Amino acid sequence: MYKRLFLLIVGTIQSGVARGYYGEADIMALHGWMAARLAGDDARIDAWYYCPHHPEHGEISDCDCRKPFPGMLLQAAAEHAIDLTSSWMVGDKDADIEAGIAAGCRPLLVRTGYGARHEAKVAQDVVVVDTLLAAAEYILANTQP
């Protein structure tokens, strides 16, 4: 067994809720499925956050949880006693990076997903890696225990 150094928290935009494509119960079911898959590899997500809003659809069009705003990160920090200045925001879009910076996190862009298309949109000093595994390795190599 090993000692965990980090909390792993997921924050996603799920604007399909506001647009009527799926419900919040569907998001919870997906999170449950993902958690079960990860548990099979002795991995876990410590908390899940999502923004169900869309700027043009639904009842709430102006929120602070939709990235690039840092609302989800600030909520996670408050609920889990997280020091955001010692935390990393890993994402595959420039909005993820902007949210991390706004919250005071160290940003890291992965090229998987949308990342390769968003790489030119982030500041040159933002670390960019090819995969989530490379992100984890970079974080471990650049964080004091």
DSSP file (Angstrom, degrees, kcal/mol; ACC not computed):
  #  RESIDUE AA STRUCTURE BP1 BP2  ACC     N-H-->O    O-->H-N    N-H-->O    O-->H-N    TCO  KAPPA ALPHA  PHI   PSI    X-CA   Y-CA   Z-CA
    1    1 A M              0   0    0      0, 0.0     2,-0.3     0, 0.0     0, 0.0   0.000 360.0 360.0 360.0 151.1    0.0    0.0    0.0
    2    2 A Y        -     0   0    0      0, 0.0     2,-0.4     0, 0.0     0, 0.0  -0.847 360.0-107.8-123.7 158.5    1.2    3.5   -0.7
    3    3 A K        -     0   0    0     -2,-0.3     2,-0.4     1,-0.0     0, 0.0  -0.736  34.3-126.3 -85.9 130.7    0.5    6.9    0.9
    4    4 A R        -     0   0    0     -2,-0.4     3,-0.1     1,-0.1    -1,-0.0  -0.627  22.7-174.4 -78.5 131.5   -1.7    9.2   -1.2
    5    5 A L        +     0   0    0     -2,-0.4     2,-0.3     1,-0.1    -1,-0.1   0.651  63.8  36.2 -95.4 -20.2   -0.1   12.6   -1.8
    6    6 A F        -     0   0    0     81,-0.0     2,-0.4     2,-0.0    -1,-0.1  -0.906  67.6-126.9-135.1 154.9   -3.0   14.2   -3.5
    7    7 A L        -     0   0    0     -2,-0.3     2,-0.6    -3,-0.1    38,-0.1  -0.828  27.9-144.9 -89.4 143.7   -6.7   14.5   -3.7
    8    8 A L        +     0   0    0     -2,-0.4    38,-2.9    36,-0.1    39,-1.1  -0.950  24.1 176.5-114.7 113.1   -8.0   13.8   -7.2
    9    9 A I  E     -a   47   0A   0     -2,-0.6     2,-0.4    37,-0.2    39,-0.2  -0.953  16.8-150.5-123.2 134.7  -11.0   16.0   -8.0
   10   10 A V  E     -a   48   0A   0     37,-2.4    39,-2.7    -2,-0.4     2,-0.4  -0.877  12.5-178.8-106.8 133.7  -12.9   16.2  -11.3
   11   11 A G  E     +a   49   0A   0     -2,-0.4     2,-0.3    37,-0.2    39,-0.2  -0.976  13.1 170.3-131.2 119.9  -14.7   19.3  -12.5
   12   12 A T  E     -a   50   0A   0     37,-2.1    39,-2.4    -2,-0.4     2,-0.6  -0.905  35.8-121.0-130.2 155.3  -16.5   19.2  -15.8
   13   13 A I  E     +a   51   0A   0     -2,-0.3     2,-0.2    37,-0.2     3,-0.1  -0.858  27.0 178.6 -91.6 124.1  -18.9   21.3  -17.8
   14   14 A Q    >   +     0   0    0     37,-3.4     3,-1.9    -2,-0.6     4,-0.4  -0.515  15.4 157.0-123.6  61.6  -22.1   19.4  -18.5
   15   15 A S  T 3>  +     0   0    0      1,-0.3     4,-1.7     2,-0.2     5,-0.2   0.580  57.5  86.0 -68.1  -8.3  -24.1   21.9  -20.4
   16   16 A G  T 34>S+     0   0    0      1,-0.2     5,-2.5     2,-0.2     6,-1.0   0.763  82.7  61.5 -61.1 -23.9  -26.1   19.1  -22.0
   17   17 A V  T X45S+     0   0    0     -3,-1.9     3,-1.3     3,-0.2    -1,-0.2   0.961 105.1  44.3 -65.2 -50.8  -28.3   19.3  -18.9
   18   18 A A  T 345S+     0   0    0     34,-1.0    40,-0.3    -4,-0.4    -2,-0.2   0.813 114.2  51.1 -63.7 -30.0  -29.3   22.9  -19.6
   19   19 A R  T 3<5S-     0   0    0     -4,-1.7    -1,-0.3    38,-0.2    -2,-0.2   0.483 114.8-116.8 -88.1  -1.8  -29.9   22.0  -23.3
   20   20 A G  T < 5S+     0   0    0     -3,-1.3    -3,-0.2    -4,-0.4    -2,-0.1   0.635  78.6 123.7  81.3  14.3  -32.1   19.1  -22.3
   21   21 A Y  S   <S-     0   0    0     -5,-2.5     2,-0.3     1,-0.2    -4,-0.2   0.839  83.4 -12.1 -76.0 -33.1  -29.9   16.4  -23.8
   22   22 A Y  S    S-     0   0    0     -6,-1.0    -2,-0.3     3,-0.0    -1,-0.2  -0.958  72.2-110.5-159.0 167.9  -29.6   14.4  -20.5
   23   23 A G    >>  -     0   0    0     -2,-0.3     4,-1.3    -3,-0.1     3,-0.6  -0.525  32.0-104.9-104.9 171.6  -30.4   14.9  -16.8
   24   24 A E  H 3> S+     0   0    0      1,-0.2     4,-2.2     2,-0.2     5,-0.2   0.808 119.2  62.7 -65.6 -28.4  -28.3   15.3  -13.7
   25   25 A A  H 3> S+     0   0    0      1,-0.2     4,-2.2     2,-0.2    -1,-0.2   0.860 100.0  54.6 -62.8 -34.3  -29.1   11.7  -12.8
   26   26 A D  H <> S+     0   0    0     -3,-0.6     4,-2.3     2,-0.2    -1,-0.2   0.886 106.6  50.3 -66.1 -38.2  -27.3   10.6  -16.0
   27   27 A I  H  X S+     0   0    0     -4,-1.3     4,-2.6     2,-0.2    -2,-0.2   0.928 110.3  49.8 -64.5 -44.2  -24.2   12.5  -14.9
   28   28 A M  H  X S+     0   0    0     -4,-2.2     4,-2.3     1,-0.2    -2,-0.2   0.892 110.1  51.0 -61.9 -39.5  -24.3   10.8  -11.5
   29   29 A A  H  X S+     0   0    0     -4,-2.2     4,-2.4     2,-0.2    -1,-0.2   0.910 110.1  49.5 -64.6 -41.4  -24.6    7.4  -13.2
   30   30 A L  H  X S+     0   0    0     -4,-2.3     4,-2.8     2,-0.2    -2,-0.2   0.925 110.3  50.2 -62.6 -44.9  -21.6    8.1  -15.4
   31   31 A H  H  X S+     0   0    0     -4,-2.6     4,-2.6     1,-0.2    -2,-0.2   0.904 110.6  50.4 -60.4 -40.9  -19.6    9.2  -12.4
   32   32 A G  H  X S+     0   0    0     -4,-2.3     4,-2.2     2,-0.2    -1,-0.2   0.911 110.8  48.5 -62.6 -42.8  -20.6    6.0  -10.6
   33   33 A W  H  X S+     0   0    0     -4,-2.4     4,-2.2     2,-0.2    -2,-0.2   0.927 112.8  47.9 -62.6 -45.4  -19.6    3.9  -13.6
   34   34 A M  H  X S+     0   0    0     -4,-2.8     4,-2.6     1,-0.2    -2,-0.2   0.911 110.5  51.9 -62.6 -42.1  -16.2    5.7  -13.9
   35   35 A A  H  X S+     0   0    0     -4,-2.6     4,-2.4     1,-0.2    -1,-0.2   0.901 109.4  50.0 -61.7 -41.3  -15.6    5.3  -10.2
   36   36 A A  H  X S+     0   0    0     -4,-2.2     4,-1.2     2,-0.2    -1,-0.2   0.909 111.0  48.9 -64.0 -42.3  -16.3    1.5  -10.4
   37   37 A R  H  < S+     0   0    0     -4,-2.2     4,-0.4     1,-0.2     3,-0.3   0.916 113.2  46.9 -63.0 -43.3  -13.9    1.2  -13.4
   38   38 A L  H ><>S+     0   0    0     -4,-2.6     5,-2.2     1,-0.2     3,-1.8   0.877 104.8  60.5 -66.6 -37.7  -11.2    3.1  -11.5
   39   39 A A  H ><5S+     0   0    0     -4,-2.4     3,-1.9     1,-0.3    -1,-0.2   0.832  94.6  64.1 -60.5 -31.6  -11.7    1.1   -8.4
   40   40 A G  T 3<5S+     0   0    0     -4,-1.2    -1,-0.3    -3,-0.3    -2,-0.2   0.716 107.1  43.1 -63.7 -19.7  -10.8   -2.0  -10.4
   41   41 A D  T < 5S-     0   0    0     -3,-1.8    -1,-0.3    -4,-0.4    -2,-0.2   0.064 122.3-105.8-110.4  21.3   -7.3   -0.4  -10.8
   42   42 A D  T < 5S+     0   0    0     -3,-1.9     2,-0.3     1,-0.2    -3,-0.2   0.842  83.3 123.4  56.5  36.5   -7.1    0.7   -7.1
   43   43 A A      < -     0   0    0     -5,-2.2     2,-0.3    -8,-0.1    -1,-0.2  -0.846  37.4-176.3-120.4 160.2   -7.7    4.3   -8.2
   44   44 A R        -     0   0    0     -2,-0.3     2,-0.5    -3,-0.1   -36,-0.1  -0.997  27.7-130.2-155.8 154.4  -10.3    6.7   -7.1
   45   45 A I        -     0   0    0     -2,-0.3   -36,-0.2     1,-0.1     3,-0.1  -0.917  17.8-155.9-100.2 128.3  -11.7   10.2   -7.6
   46   46 A D  S    S-     0   0    0    -38,-2.9     2,-0.3    -2,-0.5   -37,-0.2   0.807  72.3  -0.6 -78.8 -29.8  -12.1   12.0   -4.3
   47   47 A A  E     -a    9   0A   0    -39,-1.1   -37,-2.4     2,-0.0     2,-0.4  -0.986  59.6-146.4-159.2 151.5  -14.9   14.4   -5.5
   48   48 A W  E     +a   10   0A   0     -2,-0.3     2,-0.4   -39,-0.2   -37,-0.2  -0.975  17.2 176.9-122.6 133.4  -16.9   15.2   -8.6
   49   49 A Y  E     +a   11   0A   0    -39,-2.7   -37,-2.1    -2,-0.4     2,-0.3  -0.982   3.8 176.8-131.8 146.0  -18.1   18.7   -9.6
   50   50 A Y  E     -a   12   0A   0     -2,-0.4   -37,-0.2   -39,-0.2    16,-0.1  -0.997  26.9-136.8-149.3 151.2  -19.9   19.7  -12.7
   51   51 A C  E     -a   13   0A   0    -39,-2.4   -37,-3.4    -2,-0.3   -34,-0.1  -0.940  14.9-174.9-105.7 114.7  -21.5   22.8  -14.1
   52   52 A P        +     0   0    0      0, 0.0   -34,-1.0     0, 0.0     2,-0.1   0.336  50.8 107.1 -90.1   8.5  -24.9   22.0  -15.7
   53   53 A H        -     0   0    0    -36,-0.1     8,-0.1   -35,-0.1     5,-0.1  -0.423  47.8-165.7 -92.4 160.6  -25.3   25.5  -17.1
   54   54 A H  B >   -B   57   0B   0      6,-0.8     3,-0.6     3,-0.8     8,-0.0  -0.993  26.8-128.9-140.5 139.4  -25.1   27.0  -20.5
   55   55 A P  T 3  S+     0   0    0      0, 0.0     6,-0.1     0, 0.0     3,-0.0   0.706 108.4  29.5 -64.6 -17.9  -24.9   30.7  -21.4
   56   56 A E  T 3  S+     0   0    0      4,-0.1     2,-0.3     1,-0.0     5,-0.1   0.450 117.1  54.8-119.6  -2.6  -27.8   30.5  -23.8
   57   57 A H  B <  S+B   54   0B   0     -3,-0.6    -3,-0.8     3,-0.2   -38,-0.2  -0.927  85.1  19.5-133.6 154.9  -30.0   27.7  -22.5
   58   58 A G  S    S-     0   0    0     -2,-0.3   -40,-0.1   -40,-0.3     3,-0.1  -0.131  94.0 -61.9  83.8-179.1  -31.7   26.8  -19.3
   59   59 A E  S    S+     0   0    0      1,-0.2     2,-0.6     2,-0.1    -1,-0.2   0.827 121.1  50.9 -76.5 -34.0  -32.7   28.8  -16.2
   60   60 A I        +     0   0    0     -3,-0.1    -6,-0.8     1,-0.1    -3,-0.2  -0.922  52.6 157.8-110.8 116.1  -29.2   29.9  -15.2
   61   61 A S        +     0   0    0     -2,-0.6     2,-0.5     1,-0.2    -1,-0.1   0.560  67.3  56.3-109.8 -13.1  -27.1   31.5  -17.9
   62   62 A D        +     0   0    0     -8,-0.0     2,-0.3     2,-0.0    -1,-0.2  -0.923  69.8 144.7-125.0 104.5  -24.7   33.4  -15.7
   63   63 A C        -     0   0    0     -2,-0.5     6,-0.1    -3,-0.1     8,-0.1  -0.852  50.5-134.3-134.3 167.9  -22.8   31.3  -13.2
   64   64 A D  S    S+     0   0    0     -2,-0.3     7,-2.5     1,-0.1     8,-0.3   0.362  96.9  68.9-103.7   4.3  -19.4   31.2  -11.6
   65   65 A C  S    S+     0   0    0      6,-0.3     2,-0.6     5,-0.2     7,-0.3   0.623  73.3  95.1 -97.2 -13.5  -18.9   27.4  -12.0
   66   66 A R  S >  S-     0   0    0    -16,-0.1     3,-2.2     5,-0.1     5,-0.1  -0.676  87.7 -89.2 -81.2 119.0  -18.6   27.4  -15.8
   67   67 A K  T 3  S+     0   0    0     -2,-0.6    29,-0.2     1,-0.3    28,-0.1  -0.383 114.7  48.2 -60.2 136.5  -15.0   27.4  -16.8
   68   68 A P  T 3  S+     0   0    0      0, 0.0    -1,-0.3     0, 0.0    34,-0.2  -0.931 105.4  79.8 -89.6   6.5  -13.0   29.7  -17.3
   69   69 A F  S <  S-     0   0    0     -3,-2.2     3,-0.4     1,-0.1     4,-0.2  -0.507  81.0-133.7 -74.4 149.9  -14.6   30.9  -14.0
   70   70 A P     >  +     0   0    0      0, 0.0     4,-2.7     0, 0.0     3,-0.4   0.246  67.1 118.8 -91.4  14.2  -13.1   29.2  -11.0
   71   71 A G  H  > S+     0   0    0     -7,-2.5     4,-2.4     1,-0.2    -6,-0.3   0.857  75.8  47.2 -51.2 -46.4  -16.3   28.4   -9.1
   72   72 A M  H  > S+     0   0    0     -3,-0.4     4,-2.5    -7,-0.3    -1,-0.2   0.901 114.1  48.4 -64.2 -39.3  -15.9   24.6   -9.1
   73   73 A L  H  > S+     0   0    0     -3,-0.4     4,-2.5     2,-0.2    -2,-0.2   0.906 112.0  48.4 -66.8 -41.6  -12.3   24.9   -7.9
   74   74 A L  H  X S+     0   0    0     -4,-2.7     4,-2.2     2,-0.2    -2,-0.2   0.884 111.9  49.8 -66.7 -38.2  -13.2   27.3   -5.2
   75   75 A Q  H  X S+     0   0    0     -4,-2.4     4,-2.5    -5,-0.3    -2,-0.2   0.931 111.4  48.4 -65.0 -45.4  -16.1   25.1   -4.0
   76   76 A A  H  X S+     0   0    0     -4,-2.5     4,-1.9     1,-0.2     6,-0.2   0.916 110.8  51.5 -60.7 -42.5  -13.8   22.0   -3.9
   77   77 A A  H  X>S+     0   0    0     -4,-2.5     5,-1.6     1,-0.2     4,-0.7   0.915 112.5  45.6 -61.3 -43.0  -11.2   24.0   -2.0
   78   78 A A  H  <5S+     0   0    0     -4,-2.2     3,-0.3     1,-0.2    -1,-0.2   0.897 116.5  44.3 -66.7 -40.7  -13.8   25.1    0.6
   79   79 A E  H  <5S+     0   0    0     -4,-2.5    -1,-0.2     1,-0.2    -2,-0.2   0.712 125.0  31.7 -79.5 -20.1  -15.3   21.6    1.0
   80   80 A H  H  <5S-     0   0    0     -4,-1.9    -1,-0.2    -5,-0.2    -2,-0.2   0.216 104.1-115.4-124.1  14.0  -12.0   19.7    1.1
   81   81 A A  T  <5 +     0   0    0     -4,-0.7     2,-0.4    -3,-0.3    -3,-0.2   0.926  54.3 172.3  51.5  52.2   -9.7   22.2    2.8
   82   82 A I      < -     0   0    0     -5,-1.6     2,-1.0    -6,-0.2    -1,-0.2  -0.769  35.7-139.9 -97.0 134.1   -7.5   22.5   -0.3
   83   83 A D    >   -     0   0    0     -2,-0.4     3,-1.5     1,-0.2     4,-0.1  -0.828  16.2-164.3 -87.1 104.0   -4.7   25.0   -0.6
   84   84 A L  G >  S+     0   0    0     -2,-1.0     3,-1.5     1,-0.3    22,-0.3   0.787  83.7  64.2 -66.1 -26.7   -5.2   26.0   -4.3
   85   85 A T  G 3  S+     0   0    0      1,-0.3    -1,-0.3    20,-0.1    19,-0.1   0.710 107.1  44.2 -69.7 -17.2   -1.7   27.6   -4.5
   86   86 A S  G <  S+     0   0    0     -3,-1.5    -1,-0.3     2,-0.1     2,-0.2   0.251 104.3  91.9-102.8   9.9   -0.3   24.1   -3.9
   87   87 A S    <   -     0   0    0     -3,-1.5    19,-2.8    17,-0.2     2,-0.4  -0.638  65.4-135.5-109.0 161.8   -2.7   22.5   -6.3
   88   88 A W  E     -c  106   0C   0     17,-0.2     2,-0.6    -2,-0.2    -2,-0.1  -0.907   3.7-153.2-114.3 141.8   -2.6   21.6  -10.0
   89   89 A M  E     -c  107   0C   0     17,-2.5    19,-2.3    -2,-0.4     2,-0.5  -0.967  16.4-170.7-112.7 113.1   -5.3   22.2  -12.6
   90   90 A V  E     +c  108   0C   0     -2,-0.6     2,-0.3    17,-0.2    19,-0.2  -0.903  20.6 145.5-105.7 127.9   -5.0   19.6  -15.4
   91   91 A G  E     -c  109   0C   0     17,-2.1    19,-2.5    -2,-0.5    -2,-0.0  -0.949  50.7-133.7-154.0 173.5   -7.2   20.2  -18.4
   92   92 A D  S    S+     0   0    0     -2,-0.3     2,-0.3    17,-0.2    26,-0.3   0.202  84.3  61.3-118.7  14.4   -7.5   19.9  -22.1
   93   93 A K  S >> S-     0   0    0      1,-0.1     4,-1.7    25,-0.1     3,-0.5  -0.964  81.9-119.2-137.5 155.6   -8.9   23.3  -23.0
   94   94 A D  H 3> S+     0   0    0     -2,-0.3     4,-2.7     1,-0.2     5,-0.2   0.839 114.8  61.1 -61.6 -31.7   -7.8   26.9  -22.5
   95   95 A A  H 3> S+     0   0    0      2,-0.2     4,-2.2     1,-0.2    -1,-0.2   0.866 102.2  52.0 -63.7 -35.3  -10.9   27.4  -20.3
   96   96 A D  H <> S+     0   0    0     -3,-0.5     4,-2.4     2,-0.2    -1,-0.2   0.932 111.2  46.9 -62.4 -46.1   -9.6   24.8  -17.9
   97   97 A I  H  X S+     0   0    0     -4,-1.7     4,-2.5     1,-0.2    -2,-0.2   0.915 111.8  50.3 -63.5 -44.4   -6.2   26.5  -17.8
   98   98 A E  H  X S+     0   0    0     -4,-2.7     4,-2.6     1,-0.2    -1,-0.2   0.886 110.1  50.3 -62.6 -39.9   -7.8   29.9  -17.2
   99   99 A A  H  X S+     0   0    0     -4,-2.2     4,-1.7     2,-0.2     6,-0.2   0.919 110.6  50.0 -64.2 -43.2  -10.0   28.6  -14.4
  100  100 A G  H  X>S+     0   0    0     -4,-2.4     5,-2.8     2,-0.2     4,-0.7   0.925 112.4  46.3 -60.9 -45.3   -6.9   27.1  -12.7
  101  101 A I  H ><5S+     0   0    0     -4,-2.5     3,-1.1     1,-0.2    -2,-0.2   0.919 110.4  53.3 -63.6 -43.7   -5.0   30.3  -13.0
  102  102 A A  H 3<5S+     0   0    0     -4,-2.6    -1,-0.2     1,-0.3    -2,-0.2   0.823 110.8  47.7 -61.4 -31.2   -8.0   32.3  -11.7
  103  103 A A  H 3<5S-     0   0    0     -4,-1.7    -1,-0.3    -5,-0.2    -2,-0.2   0.555 120.8-108.3 -85.9  -9.0   -8.2   30.0   -8.7
  104  104 A G  T <<5S+     0   0    0     -3,-1.1    -3,-0.2    -4,-0.7   -17,-0.2   0.581  72.6 138.1  92.6  10.5   -4.4   30.3   -8.0
  105  105 A C      < -     0   0    0     -5,-2.8    -1,-0.3    -6,-0.2   -17,-0.2  -0.346  62.6-105.9 -82.0 166.3   -3.6   26.7   -9.1
  106  106 A R  E     -c   88   0C   0    -19,-2.8   -17,-2.5   -22,-0.3     2,-0.2  -0.863  43.4-137.8 -89.2 121.4   -0.6   25.7  -11.2
  107  107 A P  E     -c   89   0C   0      0, 0.0    20,-0.8     0, 0.0     2,-0.3  -0.517  23.9-179.7 -87.7 150.0   -2.0   24.9  -14.7
  108  108 A L  E     -cd  90 127C   0    -19,-2.3   -17,-2.1    -2,-0.2     2,-0.4  -0.939  12.9-152.9-147.7 122.0   -1.1   21.9  -16.9
  109  109 A L  E     -cd  91 128C   0     18,-2.7    20,-2.5    -2,-0.3     2,-0.4  -0.813   5.3-154.1 -99.0 133.1   -2.5   21.3  -20.4
  110  110 A V  E     - d   0 129C   0    -19,-2.5    20,-0.2    -2,-0.4     5,-0.2  -0.861  12.9-141.8-102.3 142.9   -2.7   17.8  -21.8
  111  111 A R  S   >S+     0   0    0     18,-2.2     5,-1.8    -2,-0.4     6,-0.2   0.645  74.9  94.6 -78.5 -14.5   -2.8   17.3  -25.6
  112  112 A T  T > 5S+     0   0    0     18,-0.5     3,-2.2    17,-0.2     2,-0.3  -0.216  87.1  12.1 -70.5 169.9   -5.3   14.5  -25.4
  113  113 A G  T 3 5S-     0   0    0      1,-0.3     3,-0.2     2,-0.1     4,-0.2  -0.488 144.1 -20.9  64.0-124.6   -9.0   15.3  -25.9
  114  114 A Y  T >>5S+     0   0    0     -2,-0.3     4,-1.1     1,-0.2     3,-1.0   0.493 113.1 103.2 -90.7  -5.8   -9.2   18.8  -27.1
  115  115 A G  H X>5S+     0   0    0     -3,-2.2     4,-1.3     1,-0.3     3,-0.6   0.813  73.1  54.2 -53.8 -43.8   -5.7   19.8  -25.8
  116  116 A A  H 34<S+     0   0    0     -5,-1.8     4,-0.4     1,-0.3    -1,-0.3   0.870 111.2  48.0 -60.9 -35.2   -3.8   19.7  -29.1
  117  117 A R  H <4 S+     0   0    0     -3,-1.0    -1,-0.3    -6,-0.2    -2,-0.2   0.730 116.3  43.4 -75.6 -22.0   -6.3   22.2  -30.6
  118  118 A H  H XX S+     0   0    0     -4,-1.1     3,-1.6    -3,-0.6     4,-0.6   0.502  85.0  94.7-101.1  -6.0   -6.1   24.5  -27.6
  119  119 A E  G >< S+     0   0    0     -4,-1.3     3,-1.1     1,-0.3    -1,-0.1   0.872  83.3  52.9 -56.3 -41.0   -2.4   24.4  -27.1
  120  120 A A  G 34 S+     0   0    0     -4,-0.4    -1,-0.3     1,-0.2    -2,-0.1   0.663 103.0  61.2 -69.7 -15.2   -1.8   27.6  -29.1
  121  121 A K  G <4 S+     0   0    0     -3,-1.6    -1,-0.2     2,-0.1     2,-0.2   0.592  90.6  80.5 -88.6 -11.3   -4.4   29.4  -26.9
  122  122 A V  S << S-     0   0    0     -3,-1.1   -28,-0.0    -4,-0.6   -13,-0.0  -0.633  92.4 -90.1 -98.2 156.4   -2.6   29.0  -23.6
  123  123 A A    >   -     0   0    0     -2,-0.2     3,-1.8     1,-0.1    -1,-0.1  -0.216  35.7-116.4 -60.1 150.4    0.3   31.2  -22.4
  124  124 A Q  T 3  S+     0   0    0      1,-0.3    -1,-0.1    -4,-0.1    -2,-0.0   0.746 112.4  60.7 -63.3 -24.0    3.8   30.0  -23.3
  125  125 A D  T 3  S+     0   0    0      2,-0.1     2,-0.4     0, 0.0    -1,-0.3   0.495  79.6 105.7 -84.9  -1.4    4.7   29.4  -19.7
  126  126 A V  S <  S-     0   0    0     -3,-1.8     2,-0.2     1,-0.1   -18,-0.1  -0.641  78.3-119.0 -77.2 131.1    1.9   26.9  -19.2
  127  127 A V  E     -d  108   0C   0    -20,-0.8   -18,-2.7    -2,-0.4     2,-0.4  -0.514  30.6-165.5 -70.2 134.6    3.3   23.3  -19.1
  128  128 A V  E     +d  109   0C   0     -2,-0.2     2,-0.3   -20,-0.2   -18,-0.2  -0.992  10.0 175.0-126.4 129.8    1.9   21.1  -21.9
  129  129 A V  E     -d  110   0C   0    -20,-2.5   -18,-2.2    -2,-0.4   -17,-0.2  -0.852  35.4-120.4-129.9 166.1    2.3   17.3  -21.9
  130  130 A D  S    S+     0   0    0     -2,-0.3   -18,-0.5   -20,-0.2     2,-0.3   0.863  84.0  10.2 -77.3 -36.9    1.0   14.6  -24.2
  131  131 A T  S  > S-     0   0    0    -20,-0.1     4,-1.9   -21,-0.1     5,-0.1  -0.837  73.2-104.0-140.0 169.5   -1.1   12.5  -21.8
  132  132 A L  H  > S+     0   0    0     -2,-0.3     4,-2.7     2,-0.2     5,-0.2   0.867 121.5  55.4 -64.0 -36.4   -2.7   12.3  -18.4
  133  133 A L  H  > S+     0   0    0      1,-0.2     4,-2.5     2,-0.2    -1,-0.2   0.931 107.4  48.5 -61.4 -44.5    0.1    9.8  -17.4
  134  134 A A  H  > S+     0   0    0      1,-0.2     4,-2.4     2,-0.2    -1,-0.2   0.871 110.2  52.9 -63.0 -35.8    2.7   12.4  -18.4
  135  135 A A  H  X S+     0   0    0     -4,-1.9     4,-2.8     2,-0.2    -2,-0.2   0.937 109.5  47.9 -63.2 -46.5    0.8   15.0  -16.4
  136  136 A A  H  X S+     0   0    0     -4,-2.7     4,-2.6     1,-0.2    -2,-0.2   0.915 112.6  48.9 -60.8 -43.0    0.8   12.8  -13.3
  137  137 A E  H  X S+     0   0    0     -4,-2.5     4,-2.1     2,-0.2    -1,-0.2   0.905 112.0  48.8 -64.0 -41.0    4.6   12.1  -13.8
  138  138 A Y  H  X S+     0   0    0     -4,-2.4     4,-1.3     2,-0.2    -2,-0.2   0.929 112.0  48.9 -63.8 -45.5    5.3   15.8  -14.2
  139  139 A I  H >< S+     0   0    0     -4,-2.8     3,-0.5     1,-0.2    -2,-0.2   0.931 111.7  48.6 -61.4 -46.5    3.3   16.7  -11.1
  140  140 A L  H >< S+     0   0    0     -4,-2.6     3,-0.8     1,-0.2    -1,-0.2   0.884 112.5  48.7 -61.7 -38.1    5.0   14.1   -9.0
  141  141 A A  H 3< S+     0   0    0     -4,-2.1    -1,-0.2     1,-0.2    -2,-0.2   0.705 117.2  42.0 -73.9 -18.9    8.4   15.2  -10.2
  142  142 A N  T << S+     0   0    0     -4,-1.3     2,-0.4    -3,-0.5    -1,-0.2   0.068  98.2  83.7-119.9  24.0    7.6   18.9   -9.5
  143  143 A T  S <  S-     0   0    0     -3,-0.8   -57,-0.0    -4,-0.1    -4,-0.0  -0.994  70.6-131.7-129.4 132.7    5.8   18.7   -6.1
  144  144 A Q              0   0    0     -2,-0.4    -2,-0.1     1,-0.1    -3,-0.0  -0.676 360.0 360.0 -78.8 131.0    7.4   18.5   -2.7
  145  145 A P              0   0    0      0, 0.0    -1,-0.1     0, 0.0    -5,-0.0   0.511 360.0 360.0 -68.4 360.0    5.9   15.8   -0.5
